[in-house]
Amino acid sequence: MLTKELVSSQIKEMPNEFTLDELIERLLVIEKVNQGLHRAKLYLKKN
């Protein structure tokens, strides 16, 4: 799940002009990475 803090920090890191698509793409990548890390941690706990 995304947090306000994460979204806010990503907006601050974007250039002064950007498209909504660019922001959404960045947020989706971050969300997918976080999901993968969470799954990896669960997998490691099981084994």
Backbone as a printed PyTorch tensor [residue, N CA C, xyz], in Angstrom:
tensor([[[  0.8430,  -1.1810,   0.0000],
         [  0.0000,   0.0000,   0.0000],
         [  0.8880,   1.2440,   0.0000]],

        [[  0.4960,   2.2180,  -0.7580],
         [  1.2220,   3.4860,  -0.8080],
         [  0.8120,   4.3660,   0.3660]],

        [[  1.7410,   5.1610,   0.8220],
         [  1.4460,   6.1090,   1.8910],
         [  1.5300,   7.5290,   1.3480]],

        [[  0.9320,   8.4490,   2.0560],
         [  1.0220,   9.8630,   1.6620],
         [  2.4700,  10.3210,   1.6370]],

        [[  3.2420,   9.8320,   2.6110],
         [  4.6370,  10.2330,   2.6980],
         [  5.4230,   9.7710,   1.4700]],

        [[  5.1680,   8.5270,   1.0370],
         [  5.8620,   8.0150,  -0.1320],
         [  5.4840,   8.8040,  -1.3740]],

        [[  4.1960,   9.0410,  -1.5670],
         [  3.7400,   9.7910,  -2.7370],
         [  4.3240,  11.2000,  -2.7160]],

        [[  4.2850,  11.8300,  -1.5550],
         [  4.8190,  13.1870,  -1.4210],
         [  6.3110,  13.2250,  -1.7370]],

        [[  7.0550,  12.2610,  -1.2240],
         [  8.5060,  12.2600,  -1.4750],
         [  8.8010,  12.0230,  -2.9610]],

        [[  7.9980,  11.1900,  -3.6100],
         [  8.2180,  10.9450,  -5.0300],
         [  7.8770,  12.1720,  -5.8710]],

        [[  6.8530,  12.8910,  -5.4900],
         [  6.5130,  14.1320,  -6.2050],
         [  7.6450,  15.1400,  -6.0600]],

        [[  8.2310,  15.2250,  -4.8760],
         [  9.3390,  16.1590,  -4.6590],
         [ 10.5560,  15.7910,  -5.4940]],

        [[ 10.7400,  14.4950,  -5.7810],
         [ 11.8940,  14.0480,  -6.5670],
         [ 11.6810,  14.2080,  -8.0740]],

        [[ 10.4430,  14.4280,  -8.4910],
         [ 10.1520,  14.5880,  -9.9130],
         [ 10.6520,  15.9590, -10.3860]],

        [[ 10.9220,  16.0880, -11.6810],
         [ 11.3010,  17.4050, -12.2070],
         [ 10.1400,  18.3880, -12.0480]],

        [[ 10.4010,  19.6590, -12.2850],
         [  9.3620,  20.6750, -12.1170],
         [  8.1460,  20.4250, -12.9990]],

        [[  8.3730,  19.8460, -14.1560],
         [  7.2610,  19.5180, -15.0470],
         [  7.2980,  18.0280, -15.3400]],

        [[  6.1700,  17.3700, -15.1400],
         [  6.0580,  15.9480, -15.4250],
         [  4.6000,  15.6270, -15.7040]],

        [[  4.4090,  14.4900, -16.3680],
         [  3.0390,  14.0860, -16.6700],
         [  2.5200,  13.1950, -15.5390]],

        [[  1.2290,  13.1030, -15.4750],
         [  0.6080,  12.2210, -14.4960],
         [  1.0170,  10.7780, -14.7700]],

        [[  1.1360,  10.4340, -16.0390],
         [  1.5650,   9.0800, -16.4040],
         [  2.9580,   8.7670, -15.8530]],

        [[  3.8740,   9.7170, -15.8980],
         [  5.2250,   9.5110, -15.3670],
         [  5.1930,   9.2620, -13.8680]],

        [[  4.3770,  10.0260, -13.1650],
         [  4.2600,   9.8390, -11.7160],
         [  3.6370,   8.4830, -11.3970]],

        [[  2.5870,   8.1390, -12.0970],
         [  1.9200,   6.8600, -11.8550],
         [  2.8650,   5.7010, -12.1430]],

        [[  3.6250,   5.8110, -13.2300],
         [  4.5820,   4.7550, -13.5680],
         [  5.6020,   4.5790, -12.4420]],

        [[  6.1180,   5.6740, -11.9310],
         [  7.0990,   5.6130, -10.8420],
         [  6.4880,   4.9710,  -9.6030]],

        [[  5.2710,   5.3710,  -9.2590],
         [  4.6100,   4.8250,  -8.0780],
         [  4.3070,   3.3380,  -8.2440]],

        [[  3.9220,   2.9360,  -9.4560],
         [  3.6560,   1.5190,  -9.7060],
         [  4.9200,   0.6780,  -9.5570]],

        [[  6.0370,   1.1810, -10.0550],
         [  7.3040,   0.4540,  -9.9200],
         [  7.6540,   0.2930,  -8.4450]],

        [[  7.5340,   1.3640,  -7.6840],
         [  7.8430,   1.3020,  -6.2530],
         [  6.9230,   0.3180,  -5.5470]],

        [[  5.6490,   0.3260,  -5.8870],
         [  4.6900,  -0.5910,  -5.2710],
         [  5.0240,  -2.0410,  -5.6050]],

        [[  5.3890,  -2.3090,  -6.8520],
         [  5.7460,  -3.6720,  -7.2500],
         [  7.0040,  -4.1450,  -6.5220]],

        [[  7.9860,  -3.2770,  -6.3870],
         [  9.2120,  -3.6310,  -5.6630],
         [  8.8730,  -3.9390,  -4.2000]],

        [[  8.0560,  -3.1040,  -3.5930],
         [  7.6700,  -3.3360,  -2.2010],
         [  6.9120,  -4.6490,  -2.0440]],

        [[  6.0430,  -4.9770,  -2.9800],
         [  5.3150,  -6.2480,  -2.9300],
         [  6.2880,  -7.4220,  -3.0420]],

        [[  7.2430,  -7.3080,  -3.9280],
         [  8.2430,  -8.3650,  -4.0840],
         [  9.0710,  -8.5530,  -2.8380]],

        [[  9.4750,  -7.4580,  -2.2120],
         [ 10.2400,  -7.5490,  -0.9710],
         [  9.4190,  -8.2030,   0.1320]],

        [[  8.1510,  -7.8470,   0.2130],
         [  7.2690,  -8.4390,   1.2240],
         [  7.1210,  -9.9440,   1.0010]],

        [[  6.9240, -10.3360,  -0.2550],
         [  6.7950, -11.7660,  -0.5700],
         [  8.0810, -12.5120,  -0.2600]],

        [[  9.2130, -11.9020,  -0.5540],
         [ 10.5020, -12.5430,  -0.2740],
         [ 10.6820, -12.7360,   1.2290]],

        [[ 10.3030, -11.7500,   2.0120],
         [ 10.4160, -11.8840,   3.4750],
         [  9.5230, -13.0040,   3.9810]],

        [[  8.2980, -13.1030,   3.4600],
         [  7.4000, -14.1880,   3.8680],
         [  7.9690, -15.5380,   3.4790]],

        [[  8.5410, -15.6260,   2.3070],
         [  9.1410, -16.8780,   1.8310],
         [ 10.3030, -17.2930,   2.7270]],

        [[ 11.1440, -16.3270,   3.0820],
         [ 12.2960, -16.6350,   3.9230],
         [ 11.8770, -17.0740,   5.3200]],

        [[ 10.7970, -16.5170,   5.8300],
         [ 10.3120, -16.9150,   7.1520],
         [  9.7970, -18.3520,   7.1470]],

        [[  9.2050, -18.7710,   6.0270],
         [  8.6540, -20.1260,   5.9250],
         [  9.7590, -21.1700,   5.8290]],

        [[ 10.8860, -20.7930,   5.2560],
         [ 11.9650, -21.7740,   5.0350],
         [ 13.0430, -21.6710,   6.0460]]])
